[in-house]
């Protein structure tokens, strides 16, 4: 039996997406009903799971694995975007439940 958290509590909604948004990128709100790709130090709003015809399917809750920059602790830990595809620990960002940490990837609940 393998441990797997994918699918746990996933909540996906459709937003208008600008041309910076791609599947596999973290996003932030841009304008009403619209998202853009996250930048360094941005609070993570969601994770894009697909884009089509100017619309993005954004995972708002559930388990995500992502490349990590620097050290992140297990447990309730502040996490912000380090780039659109990478996260990092942050003292000012919202706390997320970090349940997996390796040298270059973490797994956390949005």
C-alpha atoms as an extended CHARMM CRD file, in Angstrom:
* protein
*
       110  EXT
         1         1  UNK       CA              0.0000000000        0.0000000000        0.0000000000  PROA      1               0.0000000000
         2         2  UNK       CA              1.3160000000        3.4600000000       -0.9220000000  PROA      2               0.0000000000
         3         3  UNK       CA              0.7130000000        6.7520000000        0.8550000000  PROA      3               0.0000000000
         4         4  UNK       CA             -1.0280000000        9.2220000000       -1.4690000000  PROA      4               0.0000000000
         5         5  UNK       CA             -2.7280000000       12.5490000000       -0.7940000000  PROA      5               0.0000000000
         6         6  UNK       CA             -3.5750000000       13.5190000000       -4.3790000000  PROA      6               0.0000000000
         7         7  UNK       CA             -7.2810000000       14.1180000000       -4.6750000000  PROA      7               0.0000000000
         8         8  UNK       CA             -7.6920000000       14.9520000000       -0.9780000000  PROA      8               0.0000000000
         9         9  UNK       CA            -10.2110000000       17.7890000000       -0.6250000000  PROA      9               0.0000000000
        10        10  UNK       CA             -9.5580000000       19.1510000000       -4.0970000000  PROA      10              0.0000000000
        11        11  UNK       CA            -11.6600000000       22.1380000000       -4.9760000000  PROA      11              0.0000000000
        12        12  UNK       CA            -11.2210000000       23.4670000000       -8.5190000000  PROA      12              0.0000000000
        13        13  UNK       CA            -12.8460000000       26.5910000000       -9.9850000000  PROA      13              0.0000000000
        14        14  UNK       CA            -12.6300000000       28.2580000000      -13.4030000000  PROA      14              0.0000000000
        15        15  UNK       CA            -11.1390000000       31.7510000000      -13.7300000000  PROA      15              0.0000000000
        16        16  UNK       CA            -10.2590000000       34.0580000000      -16.6090000000  PROA      16              0.0000000000
        17        17  UNK       CA             -6.5210000000       33.6570000000      -17.2190000000  PROA      17              0.0000000000
        18        18  UNK       CA             -3.9770000000       36.0160000000      -18.6870000000  PROA      18              0.0000000000
        19        19  UNK       CA             -1.1770000000       34.7360000000      -20.9390000000  PROA      19              0.0000000000
        20        20  UNK       CA              1.1940000000       34.0870000000      -17.9840000000  PROA      20              0.0000000000
        21        21  UNK       CA             -0.9670000000       31.2970000000      -16.5510000000  PROA      21              0.0000000000
        22        22  UNK       CA             -0.0860000000       27.6980000000      -17.4250000000  PROA      22              0.0000000000
        23        23  UNK       CA             -0.8280000000       24.3300000000      -15.8760000000  PROA      23              0.0000000000
        24        24  UNK       CA              1.6360000000       23.6570000000      -13.0710000000  PROA      24              0.0000000000
        25        25  UNK       CA              1.9680000000       27.2990000000      -12.0010000000  PROA      25              0.0000000000
        26        26  UNK       CA              0.7960000000       28.9510000000       -8.8180000000  PROA      26              0.0000000000
        27        27  UNK       CA             -1.5850000000       31.8450000000       -9.3740000000  PROA      27              0.0000000000
        28        28  UNK       CA             -2.7900000000       35.0090000000       -7.6580000000  PROA      28              0.0000000000
        29        29  UNK       CA             -5.8870000000       37.1170000000       -8.2080000000  PROA      29              0.0000000000
        30        30  UNK       CA             -5.4000000000       39.8240000000      -10.8230000000  PROA      30              0.0000000000
        31        31  UNK       CA             -8.8060000000       41.4390000000      -11.3760000000  PROA      31              0.0000000000
        32        32  UNK       CA            -12.3830000000       40.3520000000      -10.7810000000  PROA      32              0.0000000000
        33        33  UNK       CA            -12.6770000000       36.6750000000      -11.7580000000  PROA      33              0.0000000000
        34        34  UNK       CA             -9.1280000000       36.7590000000      -13.2180000000  PROA      34              0.0000000000
        35        35  UNK       CA             -5.8160000000       35.1670000000      -12.2360000000  PROA      35              0.0000000000
        36        36  UNK       CA             -2.2040000000       35.7170000000      -13.2210000000  PROA      36              0.0000000000
        37        37  UNK       CA              0.9560000000       33.6850000000      -12.5380000000  PROA      37              0.0000000000
        38        38  UNK       CA              2.4370000000       34.1840000000       -9.0670000000  PROA      38              0.0000000000
        39        39  UNK       CA              5.7210000000       36.0320000000       -8.5980000000  PROA      39              0.0000000000
        40        40  UNK       CA              8.3250000000       35.8870000000       -5.8370000000  PROA      40              0.0000000000
        41        41  UNK       CA              6.8930000000       36.5910000000       -2.3600000000  PROA      41              0.0000000000
        42        42  UNK       CA              3.2630000000       36.4550000000       -3.5530000000  PROA      42              0.0000000000
        43        43  UNK       CA              0.6960000000       34.8350000000       -1.2670000000  PROA      43              0.0000000000
        44        44  UNK       CA             -0.4210000000       31.6450000000       -3.0430000000  PROA      44              0.0000000000
        45        45  UNK       CA             -4.0690000000       31.8280000000       -4.1330000000  PROA      45              0.0000000000
        46        46  UNK       CA             -4.2270000000       28.5410000000       -6.0110000000  PROA      46              0.0000000000
        47        47  UNK       CA             -2.5310000000       26.0650000000       -8.3390000000  PROA      47              0.0000000000
        48        48  UNK       CA             -3.3880000000       25.9310000000      -12.0500000000  PROA      48              0.0000000000
        49        49  UNK       CA             -4.3000000000       22.4270000000      -13.1990000000  PROA      49              0.0000000000
        50        50  UNK       CA             -5.2880000000       23.3320000000      -16.7670000000  PROA      50              0.0000000000
        51        51  UNK       CA             -5.7700000000       26.1830000000      -19.2500000000  PROA      51              0.0000000000
        52        52  UNK       CA             -7.9910000000       26.3480000000      -22.3210000000  PROA      52              0.0000000000
        53        53  UNK       CA             -9.2380000000       29.2340000000      -24.4670000000  PROA      53              0.0000000000
        54        54  UNK       CA             -8.2660000000       31.9320000000      -21.9600000000  PROA      54              0.0000000000
        55        55  UNK       CA             -9.6910000000       30.1650000000      -18.9110000000  PROA      55              0.0000000000
        56        56  UNK       CA             -7.8170000000       28.4260000000      -16.1030000000  PROA      56              0.0000000000
        57        57  UNK       CA             -8.9170000000       25.5690000000      -13.8730000000  PROA      57              0.0000000000
        58        58  UNK       CA             -7.4580000000       26.5590000000      -10.5030000000  PROA      58              0.0000000000
        59        59  UNK       CA             -7.1460000000       24.1870000000       -7.5710000000  PROA      59              0.0000000000
        60        60  UNK       CA             -8.1130000000       26.2000000000       -4.4870000000  PROA      60              0.0000000000
        61        61  UNK       CA             -7.8520000000       23.4490000000       -1.8690000000  PROA      61              0.0000000000
        62        62  UNK       CA             -6.2330000000       20.0490000000       -1.5160000000  PROA      62              0.0000000000
        63        63  UNK       CA             -2.7800000000       18.5180000000       -1.7420000000  PROA      63              0.0000000000
        64        64  UNK       CA             -0.0360000000       19.9660000000       -3.9730000000  PROA      64              0.0000000000
        65        65  UNK       CA              3.5910000000       18.9520000000       -4.4830000000  PROA      65              0.0000000000
        66        66  UNK       CA              5.9700000000       21.6360000000       -5.6930000000  PROA      66              0.0000000000
        67        67  UNK       CA              9.6530000000       22.3860000000       -6.0670000000  PROA      67              0.0000000000
        68        68  UNK       CA             10.9590000000       24.2670000000       -3.0360000000  PROA      68              0.0000000000
        69        69  UNK       CA             13.5910000000       26.9450000000       -2.6180000000  PROA      69              0.0000000000
        70        70  UNK       CA             15.4070000000       26.7280000000        0.7170000000  PROA      70              0.0000000000
        71        71  UNK       CA             14.3190000000       24.8990000000        3.8480000000  PROA      71              0.0000000000
        72        72  UNK       CA             10.6740000000       24.4250000000        4.8100000000  PROA      72              0.0000000000
        73        73  UNK       CA              9.5590000000       22.8030000000        8.0610000000  PROA      73              0.0000000000
        74        74  UNK       CA              6.8970000000       20.1410000000        8.4460000000  PROA      74              0.0000000000
        75        75  UNK       CA              3.6440000000       21.1710000000       10.1160000000  PROA      75              0.0000000000
        76        76  UNK       CA              1.9000000000       24.5270000000        9.9120000000  PROA      76              0.0000000000
        77        77  UNK       CA              4.3620000000       26.6520000000        7.9770000000  PROA      77              0.0000000000
        78        78  UNK       CA              4.1050000000       29.9790000000        6.1630000000  PROA      78              0.0000000000
        79        79  UNK       CA              4.6080000000       29.4100000000        2.4390000000  PROA      79              0.0000000000
        80        80  UNK       CA              4.7690000000       31.9490000000       -0.3900000000  PROA      80              0.0000000000
        81        81  UNK       CA              5.6570000000       31.7260000000       -4.0470000000  PROA      81              0.0000000000
        82        82  UNK       CA              9.3670000000       31.8710000000       -4.8500000000  PROA      82              0.0000000000
        83        83  UNK       CA              8.3610000000       31.9420000000       -8.5300000000  PROA      83              0.0000000000
        84        84  UNK       CA              5.2920000000       30.8030000000      -10.4830000000  PROA      84              0.0000000000
        85        85  UNK       CA              6.3990000000       27.1690000000      -10.0990000000  PROA      85              0.0000000000
        86        86  UNK       CA              8.3970000000       27.1470000000       -6.8540000000  PROA      86              0.0000000000
        87        87  UNK       CA              7.5460000000       27.8360000000       -3.2120000000  PROA      87              0.0000000000
        88        88  UNK       CA              9.5830000000       28.9660000000       -0.2110000000  PROA      88              0.0000000000
        89        89  UNK       CA              9.1130000000       29.4340000000        3.5150000000  PROA      89              0.0000000000
        90        90  UNK       CA              7.7910000000       32.8610000000        4.4830000000  PROA      90              0.0000000000
        91        91  UNK       CA              7.3490000000       34.4750000000        7.8880000000  PROA      91              0.0000000000
        92        92  UNK       CA              4.5930000000       36.7570000000        6.5660000000  PROA      92              0.0000000000
        93        93  UNK       CA              2.6000000000       34.3780000000        4.3300000000  PROA      93              0.0000000000
        94        94  UNK       CA             -0.3680000000       32.2500000000        5.3730000000  PROA      94              0.0000000000
        95        95  UNK       CA              0.3900000000       28.9570000000        7.0860000000  PROA      95              0.0000000000
        96        96  UNK       CA             -0.1780000000       25.7490000000        5.1330000000  PROA      96              0.0000000000
        97        97  UNK       CA             -0.0990000000       22.1520000000        6.3590000000  PROA      97              0.0000000000
        98        98  UNK       CA              3.2430000000       20.8360000000        5.1100000000  PROA      98              0.0000000000
        99        99  UNK       CA              3.1580000000       17.0190000000        5.2290000000  PROA      99              0.0000000000
       100       100  UNK       CA              6.1240000000       16.0710000000        3.0320000000  PROA      100             0.0000000000
       101       101  UNK       CA              9.5920000000       17.5970000000        2.7270000000  PROA      101             0.0000000000
       102       102  UNK       CA             12.5510000000       16.4450000000        0.6550000000  PROA      102             0.0000000000
       103       103  UNK       CA             15.6410000000       18.2740000000       -0.5260000000  PROA      103             0.0000000000
       104       104  UNK       CA             13.8990000000       19.8110000000       -3.5370000000  PROA      104             0.0000000000
       105       105  UNK       CA             10.1340000000       19.1410000000       -3.2150000000  PROA      105             0.0000000000
       106       106  UNK       CA              7.4690000000       19.7020000000       -0.5870000000  PROA      106             0.0000000000
       107       107  UNK       CA              3.9000000000       18.4710000000       -0.3220000000  PROA      107             0.0000000000
       108       108  UNK       CA              1.3170000000       20.6880000000        1.3480000000  PROA      108             0.0000000000
       109       109  UNK       CA             -2.3820000000       21.3540000000        1.6840000000  PROA      109             0.0000000000
       110       110  UNK       CA             -3.5150000000       24.6010000000        0.0390000000  PROA      110             0.0000000000
